Amino acid sequence: MSQSTDFTLVPYIKLEPSHVVLYSQPVWHTGRKYPRRARVVLPKSNDHQGIISNKAAVKIKKAINWLLVIARDKDVASSWHGKSFKFKLSFITLTLSSKQIHSDNDIKSNLLNQFLVEARKRWNVQNYLWRAESQRNGNIHFHIVCDRFIPWSELRDTWNRIQNKLGYVDRYRDEMKRFHAGGFNIRQDLLQTWSYKNQVRAYRTGSKNDWNSPNSTDIHSIVRIGNLAAYLSKYCTKNDAGRPIEGRLWSLSESLSHVNGCIEVLDNNLVEELMSIATKHDCYRVNHEYYSIIMVSCFLLAKYPKSRLWTLFSNHLYEIRNRSNYFP
């Protein structure tokens, strides 16, 4: 703890899911407030210009890390084989079923927003992050990460009903009926990625329901992925060579946006614990003029259940999980 005639410099530790931050904060003796709070300095780019900036990528990764840590493991029964499996996060994709004829902002305002409102009411999806990007055909589509299990059939039916507010299912049905007017018609241009057998299966399914239930949604399998946070972060921050998206590229729920790290005054005991763990596991460290980052994750701290560091983080996690406004 540094001493000055005007202020005392107090050291702090901030525990995040993926790392630990060490920094100092002045306490002014005269009652003045420090004009500039010591903090992690993020990249300055704010204008996305149709791509995810470095600053936005940092925020997305932080949100996904917290979502992964806060989400509880759940047992979900499979409708296919009757057995249950462990579930933590859902990673879903929503697409338009016919050529986009409305602006990106109209799609987000009229369709995506309604889907998120209904998801909160129907499946209790309170904590989520969404990302918008363009497909190869130029249509906008959305990736959503949340901590609730959503049955695939309910997801598809709900999104198809919502997107048809703007006529996308009706136009899809008309297109399919014209294309297959004389019976099954193969899509030669899609054979490399869509086999003849699968095209026939899709034709039979579509004909059976009069082309009213297009395959407009996807639930990605993330059960067997090792570093789930890295996988989801990469998927949600990638910048492909598609057309620029109009307006917001991503957002997250208000509950998730307010979640922050555990902050505690740094003392010698915490320093000794931290350095012992970091040294033992050869954790990477970044030193800056105003702060230091040590890549000690909460999962590593959990291996030391009797440590004060883990006690601080687990208590902070408990408080977040039990705030009704966050994770009911």
TORGUKOL-88212 format. One record per residue (C-alpha): residue in one letter; x, y, z. Coordinates in steps of 0.1 Angstrom, whole numbers, padded with zeros to 4 digits, always signed. Layout:
// residues N
AXYZ;...
***
This chain:
// residues 328
M+0000+0000+0000;S+0017+0032-0012;Q+0014+0065+0008;S+0013+0100-0006;T+0006+0134+0010;D-0027+0136-0010;F-0038+0099-0013;T-0032+0063-0003;L-0027+0039-0032;V-0047+0007-0024;P-0040-0025-0043;Y-0069-0046-0055;I-0075-0080-0070;K-0103-0087-0095;L-0113-0123-0101;E-0128-0130-0135;P-0138-0165-0149;S-0107-0167-0172;H-0081-0146-0154;V-0071-0124-0125;V-0064-0087-0126;L-0041-0068-0102;Y-0043-0030-0100;S-0042-0001-0076;Q-0068+0025-0068;P-0060+0058-0049;V-0080+0069-0019;W-0078+0107-0017;H-0073+0122+0018;T-0089+0155+0008;G-0121+0138-0002;R-0114+0144-0039;K-0122+0117-0064;Y-0095+0102-0085;P-0100+0118-0120;R-0091+0086-0138;R-0098+0051-0124;A-0071+0026-0130;R-0086-0002-0151;V-0079-0026-0180;V-0074-0005-0211;L-0095-0019-0240;P-0088-0013-0277;K-0102+0021-0288;S-0121+0011-0319;N-0158+0016-0315;D-0170+0019-0351;H-0178-0016-0362;Q-0181-0008-0400;G-0199-0041-0404;I-0174-0062-0385;I-0168-0072-0349;S-0141-0048-0335;N-0114-0059-0311;K-0132-0040-0283;A-0165-0058-0290;A-0147-0091-0292;V-0133-0086-0257;K-0168-0078-0244;I-0183-0109-0261;K-0157-0132-0247;K-0162-0118-0212;A-0200-0123-0215;I-0196-0159-0227;N-0171-0167-0200;W-0195-0155-0174;L-0225-0173-0189;L-0206-0205-0190;V-0195-0202-0153;I-0228-0191-0140;A-0249-0216-0159;R-0256-0247-0138;D-0253-0282-0151;K-0288-0297-0159;D-0301-0332-0166;V-0322-0332-0198;A-0341-0362-0210;S-0336-0370-0247;S-0367-0376-0267;W-0347-0399-0291;H-0335-0426-0268;G-0351-0418-0235;K-0318-0413-0216;S-0308-0381-0199;F-0276-0361-0206;K-0258-0332-0190;F-0266-0298-0204;K-0251-0264-0198;L-0256-0240-0227;S-0276-0239-0259;F-0261-0226-0291;I-0288-0220-0317;T-0291-0204-0351;L-0321-0187-0367;T-0323-0182-0405;L-0347-0167-0429;S-0365-0192-0451;S-0366-0171-0483;K-0347-0143-0498;Q-0344-0113-0475;I-0365-0084-0487;H-0365-0063-0455;S-0337-0043-0440;D-0315-0058-0413;N-0329-0034-0387;D-0365-0044-0397;I-0356-0080-0392;K-0340-0074-0358;S-0368-0051-0346;N-0398-0072-0358;L-0385-0108-0357;L-0355-0112-0335;N-0369-0090-0307;Q-0402-0109-0307;F-0383-0142-0305;L-0363-0131-0275;V-0394-0118-0258;E-0412-0151-0264;A-0381-0171-0254;R-0381-0153-0220;K-0418-0162-0214;R-0418-0197-0229;W-0384-0212-0219;N-0373-0187-0192;V-0344-0176-0213;Q-0332-0147-0191;N-0295-0147-0199;Y-0283-0148-0235;L-0260-0133-0261;W-0269-0129-0298;R-0247-0123-0329;A-0259-0113-0364;E-0241-0120-0396;S-0248-0126-0432;Q-0251-0160-0450;R-0236-0168-0484;N-0269-0160-0500;G-0269-0125-0484;N-0296-0131-0458;I-0291-0121-0422;H-0291-0148-0396;F-0285-0150-0359;H-0265-0171-0334;I-0278-0171-0299;V-0261-0185-0268;C-0282-0191-0237;D-0283-0212-0206;R-0317-0229-0212;F-0326-0261-0230;I-0350-0255-0259;P-0366-0284-0277;W-0358-0283-0314;S-0394-0287-0326;E-0407-0259-0304;L-0378-0237-0315;R-0385-0243-0352;D-0423-0238-0349;T-0418-0206-0328;W-0393-0190-0352;N-0413-0200-0383;R-0444-0185-0369;I-0425-0153-0361;Q-0406-0149-0394;N-0439-0154-0413;K-0450-0121-0398;L-0430-0107-0428;G-0441-0135-0451;Y-0408-0155-0452;V-0425-0189-0448;D-0453-0182-0472;R-0427-0172-0499;Y-0407-0203-0491;R-0438-0225-0496;D-0446-0208-0530;E-0410-0212-0542;M-0409-0249-0532;K-0442-0257-0549;R-0430-0240-0581;F-0396-0257-0580;H-0412-0292-0575;A-0443-0286-0596;G-0437-0318-0616;G-0424-0339-0587;F-0390-0341-0571;N-0365-0318-0587;I-0328-0321-0577;R-0307-0291-0568;Q-0275-0298-0588;D-0258-0266-0574;L-0261-0280-0538;L-0250-0316-0544;Q-0215-0310-0529;T-0230-0300-0495;W-0264-0316-0498;S-0265-0352-0510;Y-0291-0366-0534;K-0304-0389-0506;N-0308-0360-0482;Q-0325-0339-0508;V-0351-0366-0514;R-0357-0369-0477;A-0362-0331-0474;Y-0386-0332-0504;R-0407-0359-0488;T-0408-0341-0455;G-0417-0308-0471;S-0444-0323-0493;K-0459-0340-0463;N-0464-0307-0444;D-0472-0287-0475;W-0439-0268-0472;N-0451-0250-0440;S-0423-0260-0417;P-0390-0250-0433;N-0357-0260-0416;S-0350-0225-0404;T-0333-0233-0371;D-0304-0253-0358;I-0292-0263-0324;H-0254-0269-0324;S-0240-0299-0305;I-0216-0285-0279;V-0216-0314-0254;R-0182-0329-0264;I-0163-0297-0270;G-0133-0293-0247;N-0128-0256-0244;L-0164-0245-0248;A-0158-0208-0240;A-0131-0205-0267;Y-0153-0223-0292;L-0183-0201-0286;S-0162-0169-0285;K-0145-0177-0318;Y-0179-0185-0334;C-0195-0152-0321;T-0165-0129-0329;K-0154-0142-0363;N-0156-0118-0393;D-0164-0137-0425;A-0163-0121-0459;G-0201-0116-0461;R-0218-0084-0466;P-0218-0058-0438;I-0247-0060-0414;E-0268-0029-0409;G-0270-0016-0373;R-0261-0037-0342;L-0240-0068-0348;W-0245-0083-0313;S-0261-0077-0279;L-0267-0095-0247;S-0294-0096-0220;E-0295-0069-0194;S-0289-0094-0166;L-0257-0107-0182;S-0245-0072-0190;H-0244-0063-0153;V-0223-0093-0142;N-0188-0083-0132;G-0158-0097-0115;C-0151-0102-0078;I-0131-0073-0064;E-0112-0075-0031;V-0084-0055-0014;L-0052-0073-0021;D-0032-0084+0009;N+0000-0105+0014;N-0019-0138+0019;L-0038-0134-0014;V-0006-0125-0032;E+0011-0156-0018;E-0018-0178-0028;L-0020-0164-0063;M+0017-0166-0070;S+0019-0201-0056;I-0009-0213-0080;A+0004-0193-0110;T+0039-0205-0106;K+0029-0241-0100;H+0008-0241-0132;D+0031-0219-0152;C+0003-0194-0159;Y+0008-0167-0185;R+0012-0131-0172;V+0008-0097-0189;N+0023-0067-0171;H+0012-0031-0178;E+0020+0002-0163;Y-0013+0003-0144;Y-0022-0033-0140;S-0012-0069-0144;I-0032-0099-0158;I-0025-0134-0147;M-0042-0162-0166;V-0055-0181-0135;S-0090-0192-0143;C-0118-0199-0119;F-0117-0236-0130;L-0080-0237-0118;L-0090-0220-0085;A-0116-0247-0080;K-0088-0272-0077;Y-0079-0254-0045;P-0112-0254-0026;K-0096-0244+0007;S-0079-0214-0007;R-0091-0179+0001;L-0091-0170-0036;W-0116-0198-0044;T-0137-0188-0014;L-0140-0152-0026;F-0149-0163-0062;S-0174-0190-0052;N-0192-0166-0028;H-0194-0140-0055;L-0207-0166-0079;Y-0233-0177-0053;E-0245-0141-0050;I-0249-0136-0087;R-0268-0169-0091;N-0292-0160-0064;R-0301-0125-0075;S-0336-0129-0089;N-0329-0102-0115;Y-0300-0123-0129;F-0305-0160-0128;P-0338-0170-0113;
***
